Amino acid sequence: MRDINFKIIENKKIARDIYKMILAGDTSDIKNPGQFVNVKLPFQYLRRPLSVCDYNDGELTLIYKTVGSGTNFMSTLKNGDVLSILSGLGNGYEIIKSDEPVLIGGGVGIPPLYALAKRLIENNIRPEIILGFNNFEDVFFEEEFKALDLNVKIATLDGSYGSKGLVTDFIKNNQYAYACGPLAMLKAVYKKIHDGQFSFEARMGCGFGVCMGCSMKTNSGFKRICTDGPVFKYSEIIWEND
């Protein structure tokens, strides 16, 4: 974990309120797909945690949604602008040898699954991809996953693109799932599979385990989403109010 300066080389809109930012800098602290970074923005007290979409030697890709003053400011940044980024946070996904694994993402939970898909392919594992959106204006990264020669299924709530319904409509029995997305989606996926890994989102004060603000209850006690997660195994998860 280090605070590193990254230079923006691309920052463009790719769907409704969704932007793709590519940055040049030292990515050596990022070891696993599913890790995240914390972006420092001017006039913002807290950094913005963003999942790593993709990374290689010297290049980092982030996908973000404009939802407030911080991310709206990010959307105005130009090529050549520099951001201070705390890199290599969280644990990331563990590669598991499994028949017919499925990657399930909803909205801005989709980006970390892209690097994961590439890592699985490197390990001779070809996952199925299931992506969920509200409607066709929100759809992104379908073509990027297809370019990896993977089977991609799209679900939209209003049926304006792909199939009308939920990501859970596509899940088959006994699939191993890697999932990231809204809490309600994760809970629904959990109830339809037998095993997997789930990436959780949380409001983070620090992003590296000091403030304890992102603690969650698990089968092995309370854990911090920022350091013990954001990825948790199926066997660890407890759903409150069940």
C-alpha positions in Angstrom: 0.0 0.0 0.0 1.5 3.3 -1.2 0.3 6.8 -2.1 1.3 7.1 -5.8 0.9 9.9 -8.4 -0.9 8.6 -11.5 -1.3 10.7 -14.7 -4.6 10.5 -16.6 -4.2 9.3 -20.2 -8.0 8.8 -20.9 -11.2 9.9 -19.2 -14.4 9.3 -21.1 -18.1 8.6 -20.7 -19.0 5.1 -21.7 -22.7 4.9 -20.4 -25.2 7.0 -18.5 -23.3 8.6 -15.7 -20.5 6.0 -16.1 -16.9 7.0 -17.0 -13.8 5.1 -17.8 -10.4 6.5 -16.6 -7.1 5.1 -17.7 -4.0 6.3 -15.8 -0.3 5.8 -16.1 1.7 5.0 -13.0 3.3 2.4 -10.8 0.7 -0.5 -10.4 3.1 -2.9 -8.6 1.1 -2.8 -5.4 -1.9 -4.3 -7.1 -1.6 -8.1 -6.8 -5.1 -9.5 -7.3 -8.3 -8.7 -9.3 -10.9 -7.3 -6.9 -8.6 -5.0 -5.0 -9.4 -1.3 -4.9 -7.7 2.1 -4.7 -8.4 5.3 -2.8 -8.4 8.4 -4.9 -7.6 11.8 -3.3 -9.6 14.7 -4.8 -9.1 18.5 -4.1 -11.4 20.0 -1.5 -12.7 16.5 -0.4 -11.9 15.4 3.1 -12.3 11.6 2.4 -10.8 9.8 -0.5 -13.0 8.0 -3.0 -12.6 4.1 -3.0 -12.8 2.7 -6.5 -12.5 -0.9 -7.6 -9.7 -1.7 -10.0 -11.2 -2.6 -13.4 -7.9 -3.6 -15.0 -4.2 -3.2 -14.5 -0.9 -4.0 -16.1 2.7 -2.9 -15.8 2.4 0.9 -15.7 -1.3 1.3 -16.5 -4.5 1.4 -14.3 -8.1 1.4 -15.5 -10.9 2.6 -13.2 -14.7 2.7 -13.9 -16.7 5.2 -11.8 -20.2 6.6 -11.7 -20.9 10.3 -11.1 -23.0 10.4 -8.0 -21.7 13.4 -6.0 -19.3 16.3 -6.0 -16.2 14.1 -5.9 -17.0 11.9 -8.9 -18.5 14.8 -10.8 -15.2 16.6 -10.4 -13.4 13.4 -11.6 -15.5 13.5 -14.8 -14.0 17.0 -15.7 -10.4 15.9 -15.4 -8.3 16.0 -18.6 -5.5 14.0 -20.1 -2.3 14.9 -18.3 -3.9 15.7 -15.0 -2.4 14.0 -12.0 -4.2 12.2 -9.2 -2.8 11.0 -5.9 -3.9 7.4 -5.4 -3.5 5.0 -2.5 -2.9 1.8 -4.3 -3.1 -1.9 -3.6 -5.9 -2.0 -1.0 -8.1 -4.9 0.0 -7.6 -8.7 -0.6 -9.1 -9.4 -4.0 -10.5 -12.6 -5.5 -8.8 -16.0 -5.1 -8.6 -18.1 -8.2 -10.5 -21.4 -7.6 -10.5 -24.3 -10.1 -14.2 -25.0 -10.7 -16.4 -26.3 -13.5 -18.5 -23.7 -15.1 -17.7 -20.7 -12.9 -19.9 -17.7 -13.3 -19.0 -14.0 -12.9 -22.0 -12.0 -11.8 -22.0 -8.2 -11.7 -24.5 -5.4 -11.2 -23.9 -1.8 -12.2 -20.7 -0.4 -10.9 -20.0 -3.8 -9.3 -19.0 -5.0 -12.8 -15.5 -3.4 -13.3 -13.5 -5.7 -11.0 -14.9 -8.7 -12.7 -13.1 -7.7 -15.9 -9.5 -8.2 -14.5 -10.8 -11.3 -12.8 -12.0 -12.8 -16.1 -8.6 -12.2 -17.6 -6.9 -13.9 -14.7 -9.2 -16.9 -14.9 -8.5 -17.2 -18.6 -4.7 -17.2 -17.8 -5.4 -20.2 -15.6 -7.3 -22.0 -18.3 -10.7 -21.3 -16.8 -13.4 -19.8 -19.0 -16.2 -18.3 -16.9 -19.7 -17.3 -18.0 -20.5 -13.6 -17.6 -23.8 -12.3 -16.3 -24.3 -8.6 -16.1 -27.3 -6.7 -14.6 -28.5 -3.2 -15.4 -31.6 -1.0 -14.9 -32.0 -0.4 -18.7 -30.1 -0.1 -22.0 -28.6 3.3 -21.2 -26.7 1.9 -18.3 -25.1 -1.0 -20.2 -21.3 -1.0 -20.4 -18.4 -3.4 -20.9 -20.4 -6.0 -22.7 -18.1 -5.8 -25.8 -15.0 -5.9 -23.6 -16.0 -9.2 -22.1 -17.1 -10.6 -25.5 -13.6 -9.7 -26.8 -12.2 -12.2 -24.3 -14.3 -14.8 -26.2 -16.6 -15.3 -23.2 -20.3 -16.1 -23.1 -22.0 -12.8 -21.9 -25.6 -12.6 -20.7 -27.3 -9.2 -20.0 -30.3 -8.7 -17.8 -32.2 -5.4 -17.6 -35.0 -4.6 -15.1 -37.2 -3.0 -17.8 -36.3 -5.4 -20.6 -35.0 -2.6 -22.8 -31.8 -4.7 -23.6 -30.9 -8.3 -23.2 -33.4 -10.3 -21.2 -35.9 -8.7 -18.9 -35.3 -9.7 -15.3 -32.5 -10.2 -12.8 -29.1 -11.7 -12.9 -30.3 -14.6 -10.8 -32.6 -15.7 -13.6 -29.5 -17.0 -15.5 -27.8 -18.9 -12.6 -27.6 -22.6 -13.1 -27.5 -25.2 -10.3 -24.2 -25.9 -8.6 -22.3 -23.0 -10.2 -19.3 -21.4 -8.4 -19.9 -17.7 -8.5 -17.7 -14.6 -8.2 -20.0 -11.7 -7.6 -19.9 -7.9 -7.1 -22.7 -5.5 -7.0 -25.5 -4.0 -4.8 -26.2 -5.7 -1.5 -29.6 -6.9 -2.6 -28.1 -8.5 -5.7 -25.4 -10.2 -3.7 -27.9 -11.6 -1.2 -30.1 -13.0 -4.0 -27.1 -14.6 -5.7 -26.0 -16.1 -2.5 -29.3 -17.9 -2.1 -29.1 -19.5 -5.5 -25.6 -20.9 -5.5 -23.6 -23.4 -3.4 -20.3 -21.7 -3.2 -18.4 -18.6 -4.3 -16.8 -15.3 -3.5 -18.6 -11.9 -2.9 -17.2 -8.4 -3.1 -18.9 -6.0 -0.8 -19.2 -2.2 -1.0 -19.1 0.0 2.1 -18.6 3.6 3.2 -15.0 3.8 4.1 -13.4 6.5 6.2 -9.7 5.5 5.7 -9.7 2.4 3.4 -6.9 0.6 5.3 -8.4 -0.6 8.5 -7.8 2.2 11.1 -11.2 3.8 11.5 -13.2 0.5 11.7 -16.1 2.2 9.9 -16.7 -0.6 7.4 -16.9 -3.5 9.8 -19.3 -6.4 9.0 -20.3 -9.5 11.0 -19.1 -12.8 9.6 -19.0 -16.4 10.8 -15.6 -15.8 12.2 -16.4 -12.5 14.0 -16.4 -8.9 12.8 -14.2 -8.1 9.9 -13.3 -4.9 8.0 -14.4 -4.7 4.4 -11.4 -2.5 3.5 -8.7 -4.9 4.8 -10.2 -8.3 5.4 -12.3 -7.8 2.3 -13.8 -6.5 0.1 -14.0 -10.1 -1.1 -15.5 -12.6 1.3 -16.0 -16.3 0.8 -19.5 -17.9 0.8 -18.8 -19.7 4.1 -17.9 -16.5 5.9 -21.0 -14.5 5.1 -23.9 -13.8 7.5 -26.9 -11.9 6.2 -28.4 -9.6 8.9 -32.1 -9.9 9.5 -32.4 -13.4 8.0 
